[in-house]
Amino acid sequence: MNPAPSRGHRGTGHALVLGAGIGGLCAARALSGFFERVTVVERDTFPETSDVRRGVPQGAHVHSLTPGGAQVLDEFFPGFTAELAAGGGTLAGALDELDIVFFGSRLRQVPLGRVLQVSRPFLEDRLRTRVLALPGVSLRSGLEATAPIATGPAGVSGVRLARPGEPDSVEAVDADLVVDAMGRAGRGAAWLTSLGYRAPSAARLHVDVAYASRRYQVTPGTLGPARGVLIGATQARPRGAVLTQQENDAWVLSLYGFGKDHHPPTAPERFLDFAADLLPADTRAALRTAEPITGISSFGYPAAVRRDFHRLRRLPEGLISIGDAVCSLNPIYGAGMTVAALEAKALRRCLHDGPAGLPRRFYRETARAVRLPWLFSTMADRSMPQVPGTHPALARLLATSFRATMRAAAEDARVATAVWNAVSLTGSPAELARPGVLAAVFRHR
Ligand SMILES: Cc1cc2nc3c(=O)[nH]c(=O)nc-3n(C[C@H](O)[C@H](O)[C@H](O)COP(=O)(O)OP(=O)(O)OC[C@H]3O[C@@H](n4cnc5c(N)ncnc54)[C@H](O)[C@@H]3O)c2cc1C
């Protein structure tokens, strides 16, 4: 086993990344070069084709990567976005080829760059290929991380792995750094308590959102000029629809609703009816005649969760959590993968500053990366009457201000740009509080 001082020394030691989702893959990229070996461990085995896999069932639903997220992936892997576009992905003009309606108003179509639209399995496959081409990085699939290994008070020095459903197959693997990228279930937090540390406090917002999605093969030109349609929920109609062109002329339609009464149906004969007051009749008619290439998948998302690791007084060396394991945002805002990528970028910055106290420094940075996306998305959630726990007066105030902002964003290019920068995580939601933007919102209220 490597002694503690070698942790994160340039080009030495072994890092173990648990989970090969977006968070895990980005973490592996961040770690490469700082450790001699980086092993990514994944419970799933990977399908030959770009199918949705068991460990990432959300992959059946729309998975837009914001331009902010694409920027990080391009920094990690130069030319990545262009490679996906050349491989069949859609590059849609933002905002001129996107039809976005938030809080009842259509976002003005100011030209603000391009957005990459691909399915989650397609994105993950290409990202995994790039990550595994990095020197020293390897993947062990079909193995589940079951428990941390601790040596003395210094912290974590490895993990037990087993083949799923085969407890006798346990092996112990040593590592100088273990990265929990196992998703929102929060294993890393539970591991802290098993090691005698406190679990991080968690902020939870019960949103009770459910998704239903289906992919279609669509003849080019049949769905109108927009390459992406996003109709957000409103307080009066807590349901939304996202229809986006992905790779190779496949389109995905994801429908969602807040609260049991508004959860979308999964029966094929009722699926498109749910979108009756969301999508225009000609779009629904075109989808009825398009060829479905998947069944209808559903996904229940009970609550957004943020784990405040940065508040813990004691943390073991050698173990960090990243991605949804730290913060899982309501998926309707499409920010989860971007936040995971930003956290990986923060991890790389922390590694540059050396190995001492890495978990604490890293969590301080992740708290910064998560703060505004969490605030922005939970404020929007709290404006929905279906989301419990917010005083009705505050919910009304939030709803009024979101509606007023969007009314202004329908007319005013500056407000539309600020809204887009907040949503796409290319800028900060704080841009919406700039005096010029606030004055425009006030004028259009
Ligand atoms: C319905 C839905 C729609 C979404 N839409 C969007 C969107 O449009 N845009 C966006 O940016 N985000 C979206 N998200 C959020 C996004 O999916 C997550 O934020 C992102 O996947 C987080 O990545 P992760 O690597 O942290 O976790 P995950 O992607 O969940 O990956 C976790 C990985 O860990 C593996 N694993 C779990 N346990 C173990 C174990 N014990 N041992 C080994 N491996 C293990 C799993 O198999 C999986 O591969 C959506 C989420 C949902 C639910």
The ligand as a Tripos MOL2 file, in Angstrom:
@<TRIPOS>MOLECULE
LIG
   53    58     1     0     0
SMALL
NO_CHARGES

@<TRIPOS>ATOM
      1 C1        -34.8290   11.9010  -15.7600 C.3       1 LIG1
      2 C2        -33.5220   12.6480  -15.7020 C.ar      1 LIG1
      3 C3        -33.1840   13.5310  -16.7050 C.ar      1 LIG1
      4 C4        -31.9920   14.2360  -16.6320 C.ar      1 LIG1
      5 N1        -31.6980   15.1330  -17.6030 N.ar      1 LIG1
      6 C5        -30.5340   15.8180  -17.5500 C.ar      1 LIG1
      7 C6        -30.1940   16.7670  -18.5470 C.ar      1 LIG1
      8 O1        -30.9430   17.0270  -19.4840 O.2       1 LIG1
      9 N2        -28.9950   17.3970  -18.4450 N.ar      1 LIG1
     10 C7        -28.1300   17.1600  -17.4020 C.ar      1 LIG1
     11 O2        -27.0640   17.7610  -17.3510 O.2       1 LIG1
     12 N3        -28.4380   16.2900  -16.4370 N.ar      1 LIG1
     13 C8        -29.6020   15.6160  -16.4810 C.ar      1 LIG1
     14 N4        -29.8980   14.7270  -15.4950 N.ar      1 LIG1
     15 C9        -28.9680   14.5770  -14.3640 C.3       1 LIG1
     16 C10       -27.7940   13.6690  -14.7110 C.3       1 LIG1
     17 O3        -28.2580   12.4070  -15.1250 O.3       1 LIG1
     18 C11       -26.8760   13.5260  -13.4990 C.3       1 LIG1
     19 O4        -26.6700   14.7560  -12.8980 O.3       1 LIG1
     20 C12       -25.5340   12.9510  -13.8980 C.3       1 LIG1
     21 O5        -25.7220   11.7300  -14.5220 O.3       1 LIG1
     22 C13       -24.6480   12.7750  -12.6650 C.3       1 LIG1
     23 O6        -23.5940   11.9550  -12.9760 O.3       1 LIG1
     24 P1        -22.9220   11.0020  -11.8920 P.3       1 LIG1
     25 O7        -21.7540   10.4250  -12.5830 O.co2     1 LIG1
     26 O8        -22.7330   11.7370  -10.6320 O.co2     1 LIG1
     27 O9        -23.9950    9.8720  -11.5780 O.3       1 LIG1
     28 P2        -24.6090    8.7860  -12.5310 P.3       1 LIG1
     29 O10       -24.6590    9.2600  -13.9200 O.co2     1 LIG1
     30 O11       -25.8720    8.3510  -11.8860 O.co2     1 LIG1
     31 O12       -23.5460    7.5920  -12.5120 O.3       1 LIG1
     32 C14       -23.3170    6.7800  -11.4020 C.3       1 LIG1
     33 C15       -22.5550    5.5470  -11.8660 C.3       1 LIG1
     34 O13       -22.1340    4.8120  -10.7430 O.3       1 LIG1
     35 C16       -22.3660    3.4210  -10.9660 C.3       1 LIG1
     36 N5        -22.4660    2.7990   -9.6530 N.ar      1 LIG1
     37 C17       -23.4330    2.9660   -8.7200 C.ar      1 LIG1
     38 N6        -23.1560    2.2430   -7.6200 N.ar      1 LIG1
     39 C18       -21.9700    1.6250   -7.8500 C.ar      1 LIG1
     40 C19       -21.1510    0.7620   -7.0850 C.ar      1 LIG1
     41 N7        -21.4910    0.3860   -5.8280 N.pl3     1 LIG1
     42 N8        -19.9890    0.3230   -7.6140 N.ar      1 LIG1
     43 C20       -19.6100    0.6770   -8.8780 C.ar      1 LIG1
     44 N9        -20.3670    1.4900   -9.6550 N.ar      1 LIG1
     45 C21       -21.5200    1.9680   -9.1450 C.ar      1 LIG1
     46 C22       -23.6630    3.4100  -11.7770 C.3       1 LIG1
     47 O14       -23.8380    2.2020  -12.4650 O.3       1 LIG1
     48 C23       -23.4200    4.6120  -12.7100 C.3       1 LIG1
     49 O15       -22.7100    4.2360  -13.8510 O.3       1 LIG1
     50 C24       -31.1000   14.0210  -15.5420 C.ar      1 LIG1
     51 C25       -31.4390   13.1220  -14.5380 C.ar      1 LIG1
     52 C26       -32.6400   12.4550  -14.6060 C.ar      1 LIG1
     53 C27       -33.0020   11.5280  -13.4740 C.3       1 LIG1
@<TRIPOS>BOND
     1     1     2 1
     2     2     3 ar
     3     2    52 ar
     4     3     4 ar
     5     4     5 ar
     6     4    50 ar
     7     5     6 ar
     8     6     7 ar
     9     6    13 1
    10     7     8 2
    11     7     9 ar
    12     9    10 ar
    13    10    11 2
    14    10    12 ar
    15    12    13 ar
    16    13    14 ar
    17    14    15 1
    18    14    50 ar
    19    15    16 1
    20    16    17 1
    21    16    18 1
    22    18    19 1
    23    18    20 1
    24    20    21 1
    25    20    22 1
    26    22    23 1
    27    23    24 1
    28    24    25 2
    29    24    26 1
    30    24    27 1
    31    27    28 1
    32    28    29 2
    33    28    30 1
    34    28    31 1
    35    31    32 1
    36    32    33 1
    37    33    34 1
    38    33    48 1
    39    34    35 1
    40    35    36 1
    41    35    46 1
    42    36    37 ar
    43    36    45 ar
    44    37    38 ar
    45    38    39 ar
    46    39    40 ar
    47    39    45 ar
    48    40    41 1
    49    40    42 ar
    50    42    43 ar
    51    43    44 ar
    52    44    45 ar
    53    46    47 1
    54    46    48 1
    55    48    49 1
    56    50    51 ar
    57    51    52 ar
    58    52    53 1
@<TRIPOS>SUBSTRUCTURE
     1 LIG1         1 GROUP 0 **** ****
